Amino acid sequence: MRDKSAVLKQYFGYDHFRQGQGPLIDSILAGQDTLGIMPTGAGKSICFQIPALMFQGVTLVISPLISLMKDQVNTLVQIGVRAAYLNSSLTINQYSGVLQKIRENAYQIIYVAPERLLTESFIEVARELDISMITIDEAHCVSQWGQDFRPSYVQVAQFIEHLDKRPVVSAFTATATAFVRDDIVDKLQLQAPYVATTGFDRTNLHFIVKKPKHKLLELKEILSDKEEQCGIIYCSTRKAVEQVYDELVAAGYEVAKYHAGLSDGERLRYQEDFIYDRARIMVATNAFGMGIDKSDVSYVIHFNMPKNLENYYQEAGRAGRDGTPAECILLYGGQDVVTNQFLIDRANDNEELDSATLASVKAKDRELLKQMTFYCHTNDCLREYILRYFGDQASHYCGNCSNCNENFETVDIRVDAQKIISCIKRLHERFGIKMIVDTLRGKNTARIRQLELDQQSTYGIMADVSENRVRAIINYLILQEYIETTNSDYPVVRLLAKASEIIFDEEPLMMKVVKVEKKPVVKKQLSKKGEEINKEEHHLLFTRLKKLRSQLAQEQHVPAFVVFSDATLYDMCAKRPSTQMEFLEVSGVGHMKLEKYGELFLQEIEVYCRDEKSGF
């Protein structure tokens, strides 16, 4: 059997495995069922593709999305791997043709939609194959407690039972809490699996939370210095997608859009515009993205807050997949909580769940929404908050998130907290945050007068404190478990046992708040290996190599990143290879890519260096 490192270099062009890849591959090669939980961009696909290339038989990859299959098969074919897919995008004749080639052992790796597994035609073919491994990608879809439950994934275990010989089974996902991980093992019936969580940290991602008064103005300001970059903007509703799309088109941006209200043809057209770089920005609901293997996404902006951290981290993680620096920006507004609560309450579309289970799922979703809301309000390190949620240990300071890079001061909020606690108590824990804030700040509204809240002793006692500061303190008290909001259609604020400490203790209650003046954030651009790179220095050569890459991609009708990623182009710029052996030293260049593209890129680099030397 060939060495896994040699296969990595030959096909994928990398000299070293990333963290956690080696042990996962070794487990699979040893014939052990395996579950890998790795963040987006950590290289999950290599963990099953390398064993697939080393096994004698065929590997079946169960994948949930057509776009994922198409991208991964295109990429594999580019590096000389015999691969194909079976899904609803194929015509009857195409589908039959692929089945025939499968019978002739024409493929090493076959991607299959879960809906196809239990069809009579596929089971018949599968029983004729020597299947070495079955891989379940996006494995969290099998768990009804995960964020993207798909009933069709339940068929995977049934399909395996239909086979005459059980192959090794591997499963991979980007985001899974301990509970979801255990559910995956149970639902897929993994046998004594090797389970590895490689850590959820993506050090190249810069996390930012903003609370703008006008989101569209803030969005345009953010995009103003990203004209040459590729990015995704997520919205929570179709209406928001259309609004943002129209605004950006009117502003002259090259934009695509994606949501369930579009026809299949429209979604495909917009998706390909984005994948093939005809549109630099994709505005979409969360219906877009899972399995989109576009490596040059430089930023992900959430125009609305997602309903849970699993969704947020998976969607944000679509930035910087090639390891280069990328931004994950969340634009928070109070209406986001209301919208998500509405979506949770109206979620009755899963007919396979009985009423009791559906109610349990909704209660879980409300709790997850609360954790997501806390993320938007915490003054602590954003990276630490995310990693702690997924069970990872992290430093209290990452130096690469908006909270760590803001200039904070720590203030004693005990007196203000006592006023808030007193108000909640005097209002008999019957009202939500807005009514409490309005009472404390002495708002003269019809509702306040109707309820006679203007007669309360706590009315107006924080009139000199801004609404944002009052809300920030309330959210801090929720985070620290002094108070809570109920999970109901009309959430109210209630006191918890710890609230008495605020009233009776005399020790300061310290909270970090943002100063008006902020320190300028110095952003370093890091290469895949963490080395500092000067993008301005390499801009001209990078532009020329990018143009060549685009021409080659158009000729072959594949996305540009399938030819080479941005990270690989930057490594070419830094190393400026002049021979084939030196070209092989570029990260992401394997033997097949050298054979297909080496001469063209070496010529382009040589011409650039000659022009640069002569002063042109």
BALUM-954958 format. One record per residue (C-alpha): residue in three letters; x, y, z. Coordinates in steps of 0.5 Angstrom, whole numbers. Example, Ala and Ser with C-alpha at 12.3 -4.5 7.8 and 13.67 -1.06 7.14 Angstrom:
2
  residuo      X      Y      Z
      ALA     25     -9     16
      SER     27     -2     14
***
This chain:
616
  residuo      X      Y      Z
      MET      0      0      0
      ARG      3      7     -2
      ASP      4     12      4
      LYS     -1     17      5
      SER      4     23      5
      ALA      6     21     -2
      VAL     -1     21     -4
      LEU     -3     27     -1
      LYS      3     30     -5
      GLN      2     27    -11
      TYR     -6     29    -12
      PHE     -7     35     -8
      GLY      0     38     -8
      TYR      1     39      0
      ASP      7     37      4
      HIS      4     36     11
      PHE     -3     34     13
      ARG     -7     39     17
      GLN     -8     38     25
      GLY    -12     32     26
      GLN    -12     29     19
      GLY     -7     24     20
      PRO    -10     20     25
      LEU    -17     20     22
      ILE    -14     17     16
      ASP    -10     12     19
      SER    -16     10     23
      ILE    -20      9     16
      LEU    -14      5     13
      ALA    -14      1     19
      GLY    -21     -1     18
      GLN    -25      2     24
      ASP    -31      6     23
      THR    -29     14     24
      LEU    -33     20     26
      GLY    -29     27     24
      ILE    -31     33     27
      MET    -27     39     24
      PRO    -29     46     22
      THR    -30     48     15
      GLY    -24     49     12
      ALA    -20     44     16
      GLY    -20     39     10
      LYS    -25     34     12
      SER    -25     32      4
      ILE    -18     30      4
      CYS    -19     25     10
      PHE    -24     21      6
      GLN    -21     22     -1
      ILE    -14     20      1
      PRO    -16     13      4
      ALA    -21     12     -2
      LEU    -15     13     -7
      MET    -11      8     -3
      PHE    -17      2     -2
      GLN    -17     -3     -8
      GLY    -25     -2     -8
      VAL    -30      3     -9
      THR    -32      9     -4
      LEU    -39     12     -4
      VAL    -39     19     -1
      ILE    -46     20      1
      SER    -47     28      0
      PRO    -53     32      1
      LEU    -53     37     -4
      ILE    -52     37    -12
      SER    -47     43    -12
      LEU    -43     40     -7
      MET    -42     34    -11
      LYS    -41     37    -17
      ASP    -35     42    -14
      GLN    -32     36    -11
      VAL    -32     31    -17
      ASN    -30     37    -22
      THR    -24     38    -17
      LEU    -22     31    -17
      VAL    -22     30    -24
      GLN    -18     36    -25
      ILE    -12     32    -21
      GLY    -13     25    -24
      VAL    -18     22    -20
      ARG    -24     17    -23
      ALA    -30     20    -20
      ALA    -37     21    -21
      TYR    -44     23    -18
      LEU    -51     21    -18
      ASN    -57     26    -17
      SER    -63     29    -19
      SER    -59     34    -24
      LEU    -57     28    -29
      THR    -62     26    -34
      ILE    -65     19    -35
      ASN    -60     17    -40
      GLN    -54     21    -36
      TYR    -56     17    -30
      SER    -56     10    -34
      GLY    -50     12    -37
      VAL    -46     13    -30
      LEU    -49      7    -27
      GLN    -47      3    -33
      LYS    -40      5    -32
      ILE    -40      4    -25
      ARG    -41     -3    -27
      GLU    -35     -3    -31
      ASN    -31     -1    -25
      ALA    -30      6    -28
      TYR    -29     10    -22
      GLN    -26     10    -15
      ILE    -30     15    -12
      ILE    -38     16    -13
      TYR    -42     21    -10
      VAL    -49     19     -8
      ALA    -55     23     -6
      PRO    -58     20      0
      GLU    -65     20     -4
      ARG    -62     15     -9
      LEU    -59     10     -4
      LEU    -66      5     -3
      THR    -68      6    -10
      GLU    -68     -1    -13
      SER    -63      0    -19
      PHE    -58      3    -14
      ILE    -58     -3     -9
      GLU    -58     -8    -15
      VAL    -51     -4    -18
      ALA    -48     -3    -10
      ARG    -49    -11     -9
      GLU    -44    -12    -15
      LEU    -39     -7    -13
      ASP    -33     -8     -8
      ILE    -35     -3     -4
      SER    -29     -1      1
      MET    -32      5      5
      ILE    -38      9      5
      THR    -37     16      7
      ILE    -43     20     10
      ASP    -41     28      9
      GLU    -45     33     13
      ALA    -46     28     18
      HIS    -50     32     23
      CYS    -56     32     18
      VAL    -58     25     21
      SER    -59     28     27
      GLN    -66     31     29
      TRP    -62     35     34
      GLY    -57     38     29
      GLN    -58     45     25
      ASP    -60     41     18
      PHE    -64     35     20
      ARG    -65     31     13
      PRO    -70     25     14
      SER    -67     22      8
      TYR    -60     21     12
      VAL    -64     16     16
      GLN    -64     11     10
      VAL    -56     11     10
      ALA    -56      6     16
      GLN    -62      2     12
      PHE    -58      2      6
      ILE    -51     -1      9
      GLU    -56     -7     12
      HIS    -58     -8      5
      LEU    -50    -10      3
      ASP    -47    -17      3
      LYS    -41    -14      6
      ARG    -41     -8     11
      PRO    -35     -4      9
      VAL    -32      1     13
      VAL    -36      7     15
      SER    -33     14     16
      ALA    -37     20     17
      PHE    -35     28     18
      THR    -38     34     20
      ALA    -36     41     21
      THR    -41     43     27
      ALA    -43     38     32
      THR    -44     39     40
      ALA    -43     33     44
      PHE    -50     31     44
      VAL    -51     31     36
      ARG    -44     27     36
      ASP    -47     22     40
      ASP    -53     22     36
      ILE    -49     21     29
      VAL    -46     15     32
      ASP    -53     12     34
      LYS    -57     14     28
      LEU    -51     11     23
      GLN    -50      5     27
      LEU    -42      6     27
      GLN    -39      0     30
      ALA    -34      2     36
      PRO    -32      8     32
      TYR    -26     13     33
      VAL    -28     19     34
      ALA    -24     26     33
      THR    -25     33     34
      THR    -20     37     31
      GLY    -22     43     35
      PHE    -26     48     32
      ASP    -21     54     32
      ARG    -20     58     25
      THR    -15     63     27
      ASN    -15     66     20
      LEU    -22     68     21
      HIS    -23     75     24
      PHE    -30     76     28
      ILE    -34     82     28
      VAL    -40     84     31
      LYS    -43     91     30
      LYS    -50     94     32
      PRO    -51     99     27
      LYS    -57    104     27
      HIS    -58    103     19
      LYS    -56     96     17
      LEU    -56     98      9
      LEU    -51    104     10
      GLU    -47    100     14
      LEU    -46     94      9
      LYS    -45     99      4
      GLU    -39    102      8
      ILE    -36     95      9
      LEU    -36     93      2
      SER    -33    100      0
      ASP    -26     97      1
      LYS    -28     90     -2
      GLU    -29     91     -9
      GLU    -24     86    -11
      GLN    -26     81     -6
      CYS    -31     75     -6
      GLY    -36     75     -1
      ILE    -43     72      2
      ILE    -48     76      5
      TYR    -53     72      9
      CYS    -60     74     11
      SER    -66     71     15
      THR    -71     72     10
      ARG    -73     72      2
      LYS    -75     79      3
      ALA    -69     81      6
      VAL    -65     78      1
      GLU    -69     82     -5
      GLN    -68     88     -1
      VAL    -60     88      0
      TYR    -60     85     -7
      ASP    -64     91    -10
      GLU    -60     96     -6
      LEU    -53     93     -8
      VAL    -55     92    -16
      ALA    -57    100    -16
      ALA    -50    101    -12
      GLY    -47     98    -18
      TYR    -44     92    -15
      GLU    -44     85    -19
      VAL    -49     81    -15
      ALA    -52     74    -15
      LYS    -58     72    -10
      TYR    -61     65     -8
      HIS    -67     63     -4
      ALA    -72     58     -4
      GLY    -77     63     -7
      LEU    -73     63    -14
      SER    -74     58    -19
      ASP    -69     52    -20
      GLY    -67     55    -26
      GLU    -66     62    -23
      ARG    -62     59    -17
      LEU    -57     55    -21
      ARG    -56     61    -26
      TYR    -54     66    -20
      GLN    -50     60    -16
      GLU    -46     59    -22
      ASP    -45     67    -23
      PHE    -42     67    -16
      ILE    -38     60    -17
      TYR    -35     62    -24
      ASP    -34     69    -21
      ARG    -39     73    -26
      ALA    -42     76    -19
      ARG    -37     77    -13
      ILE    -42     78     -8
      MET    -48     73     -6
      VAL    -54     75     -2
      ALA    -57     69      0
      THR    -61     66      6
      ASN    -58     60      9
      ALA    -61     55      4
      PHE    -55     57      0
      GLY    -48     55      2
      MET    -47     48      5
      GLY    -42     44      1
      ILE    -40     50     -4
      ASP    -33     49     -4
      LYS    -31     56     -6
      SER    -24     57     -3
      ASP    -23     65     -5
      VAL    -29     67      0
      SER    -26     73      3
      TYR    -31     75      8
      VAL    -38     73     10
      ILE    -43     78     13
      HIS    -49     76     16
      PHE    -54     82     15
      ASN    -59     79     20
      MET    -57     74     26
      PRO    -58     67     25
      LYS    -62     63     30
      ASN    -56     59     33
      LEU    -49     58     33
      GLU    -48     52     29
      ASN    -51     55     23
      TYR    -47     62     25
      TYR    -41     58     25
      GLN    -42     54     19
      GLU    -44     60     15
      ALA    -38     64     17
      GLY    -33     59     16
      ARG    -35     59      9
      ALA    -30     65      9
      GLY    -22     64      8
      ARG    -23     56      7
      ASP    -16     57      3
      GLY    -13     59     10
      THR    -12     66      8
      PRO    -15     72     13
      ALA    -22     73     12
      GLU    -27     77     16
      CYS    -34     74     19
      ILE    -38     80     20
      LEU    -45     80     24
      LEU    -50     86     24
      TYR    -54     85     30
      GLY    -61     89     31
      GLY    -66     87     36
      GLN    -71     86     30
      ASP    -67     79     29
      VAL    -69     76     35
      VAL    -76     77     34
      THR    -76     75     27
      ASN    -72     68     29
      GLN    -77     67     34
      PHE    -83     68     29
      LEU    -79     63     24
      ILE    -78     58     30
      ASP    -86     58     32
      ARG    -88     57     25
      ALA    -83     51     24
      ASN    -88     46     22
      ASP    -85     43     16
      ASN    -83     37     18
      GLU    -88     32     17
      GLU    -84     26     20
      LEU    -84     29     27
      ASP    -90     28     32
      SER    -93     34     36
      ALA    -89     32     42
      THR    -82     32     39
      LEU    -84     38     35
      ALA    -85     42     41
      SER    -79     39     44
      VAL    -75     41     38
      LYS    -78     48     38
      ALA    -76     49     46
      LYS    -69     47     44
      ASP    -69     52     38
      ARG    -71     57     43
      GLU    -65     56     48
      LEU    -60     56     42
      LEU    -63     63     40
      LYS    -62     65     47
      GLN    -54     63     46
      MET    -54     66     39
      THR    -57     73     42
      PHE    -52     73     48
      TYR    -46     72     43
      CYS    -48     79     40
      HIS    -48     82     47
      THR    -42     79     50
      ASN    -36     84     51
      ASP    -32     78     52
      CYS    -27     75     47
      LEU    -32     73     41
      ARG    -27     67     39
      GLU    -27     64     46
      TYR    -35     65     46
      ILE    -36     60     40
      LEU    -30     55     42
      ARG    -33     55     49
      TYR    -40     53     46
      PHE    -37     47     42
      GLY    -33     45     48
      ASP    -27     47     46
      GLN    -22     51     51
      ALA    -20     58     49
      SER    -16     64     51
      HIS    -20     70     54
      TYR    -16     74     49
      CYS    -15     72     42
      GLY    -13     79     39
      ASN    -17     77     32
      CYS    -24     79     34
      SER    -28     86     35
      ASN    -28     85     42
      CYS    -21     84     43
      ASN    -19     89     39
      GLU    -24     95     41
      ASN    -21     99     47
      PHE    -25     97     53
      GLU    -26    100     60
      THR    -28     97     66
      VAL    -34    100     70
      ASP    -38     99     76
      ILE    -45     98     74
      ARG    -48     96     81
      VAL    -52    102     82
      ASP    -55    101     75
      ALA    -56     94     76
      GLN    -59     95     83
      LYS    -64    100     79
      ILE    -66     95     74
      ILE    -67     89     79
      SER    -71     94     83
      CYS    -75     96     77
      ILE    -76     88     75
      LYS    -79     87     82
      ARG    -84     93     82
      LEU    -87     91     75
      HIS    -88     84     78
      GLU    -84     80     73
      ARG    -89     81     68
      PHE    -86     85     62
      GLY    -80     84     57
      ILE    -74     88     56
      LYS    -77     94     52
      MET    -82     96     57
      ILE    -77     95     63
      VAL    -72    100     59
      ASP    -78    105     57
      THR    -80    105     65
      LEU    -73    106     67
      ARG    -71    112     62
      GLY    -78    115     63
      LYS    -81    114     57
      ASN    -88    118     56
      THR    -92    113     52
      ALA    -99    111     51
      ARG    -97    104     53
      ILE    -93    107     59
      ARG    -99    111     62
      GLN   -104    106     60
      LEU   -101    101     65
      GLU    -99    106     70
      LEU    -92    105     70
      ASP    -91    112     70
      GLN    -93    112     77
      GLN    -88    107     79
      SER    -82    109     84
      THR    -77    106     79
      TYR    -80    111     73
      GLY    -75    115     70
      ILE    -69    113     75
      MET    -64    112     69
      ALA    -67    118     65
      ASP    -59    120     64
      VAL    -57    113     61
      SER    -57    112     54
      GLU    -62    106     52
      ASN    -56    102     49
      ARG    -53    103     56
      VAL    -59    100     59
      ARG    -60     95     54
      ALA    -52     93     55
      ILE    -53     92     62
      ILE    -59     88     62
      ASN    -56     83     57
      TYR    -50     83     62
      LEU    -54     81     67
      ILE    -58     75     63
      LEU    -51     73     61
      GLN    -48     73     68
      GLU    -55     69     70
      TYR    -58     74     75
      ILE    -64     75     71
      GLU    -67     71     65
      THR    -72     72     59
      THR    -77     66     59
      ASN    -78     62     53
      SER    -85     64     50
      ASP    -89     68     45
      TYR    -88     74     49
      PRO    -82     73     53
      VAL    -82     77     60
      VAL    -76     78     64
      ARG    -75     74     71
      LEU    -71     75     77
      LEU    -66     69     78
      ALA    -63     67     85
      LYS    -57     71     84
      ALA    -61     77     83
      SER    -61     78     91
      GLU    -53     79     91
      ILE    -54     85     87
      ILE    -58     88     92
      PHE    -55     86     98
      ASP    -47     85     97
      GLU    -43     92     97
      GLU    -37     89     92
      PRO    -37     93     86
      LEU    -40     89     80
      MET    -35     90     74
      MET    -37     90     67
      LYS    -33     92     60
      VAL    -36     97     56
      VAL    -33    100     50
      LYS    -30    107     50
      VAL    -32    113     45
      GLU    -25    113     42
      LYS    -22    106     39
      LYS    -16    104     38
      PRO    -14    103     30
      VAL    -14     96     29
      VAL     -8     93     25
      LYS     -9     87     21
      LYS     -4     83     19
      GLN     -5     79     12
      LEU     -3     72     14
      SER     -1     66      9
      LYS     -4     59     10
      LYS      2     57     14
      GLY      1     63     19
      GLU      7     67     15
      GLU      6     75     14
      ILE      5     76      7
      ASN      5     83      4
      LYS     -1     83     -1
      GLU      1     90     -4
      GLU      8     87     -6
      HIS      5     81    -10
      HIS     -1     85    -13
      LEU      1     86    -20
      LEU      4     79    -21
      PHE     -2     76    -17
      THR     -7     80    -22
      ARG     -3     77    -28
      LEU     -3     70    -25
      LYS    -11     71    -23
      LYS    -12     73    -30
      LEU     -9     67    -33
      ARG    -13     62    -28
      SER    -19     65    -30
      GLN    -18     64    -38
      LEU    -16     57    -36
      ALA    -22     56    -32
      GLN    -27     59    -37
      GLU    -24     54    -43
      GLN    -25     48    -38
      HIS    -32     50    -36
      VAL    -30     50    -28
      PRO    -30     55    -23
      ALA    -23     59    -22
      PHE    -21     56    -15
      VAL    -21     49    -18
      VAL    -15     50    -22
      PHE    -11     54    -17
      SER    -14     57    -10
      ASP    -12     64     -8
      ALA     -7     62     -3
      THR     -3     57     -8
      LEU     -3     64    -13
      TYR      0     68     -7
      ASP      5     62     -5
      MET      7     62    -13
      CYS      8     70    -12
      ALA     12     69     -6
      LYS     17     63     -9
      ARG     17     65    -16
      PRO     19     58    -18
      SER     23     58    -25
      THR     23     50    -26
      GLN     18     45    -25
      MET     21     42    -19
      GLU     21     49    -16
      PHE     13     49    -18
      LEU     12     43    -14
      GLU     14     46     -8
      VAL      8     51     -9
      SER      3     49     -4
      GLY     -3     46     -7
      VAL      1     44    -13
      GLY      1     36    -14
      HIS      4     32    -20
      MET     -3     33    -24
      LYS     -3     40    -24
      LEU      4     41    -25
      GLU      3     37    -32
      LYS     -3     41    -34
      TYR     -1     48    -32
      GLY      6     48    -30
      GLU      9     51    -36
      LEU      4     56    -37
      PHE      4     59    -30
      LEU     12     58    -30
      GLN     12     62    -37
      GLU      8     68    -34
      ILE     12     68    -28
      GLU     18     69    -32
      VAL     15     74    -36
      TYR     13     78    -30
      CYS     20     77    -27
      ARG     24     80    -34
      ASP     19     86    -34
      GLU     20     88    -27
      LYS     28     87    -28
      SER     28     91    -34
      GLY     23     97    -31
      PHE     17     96    -35
***
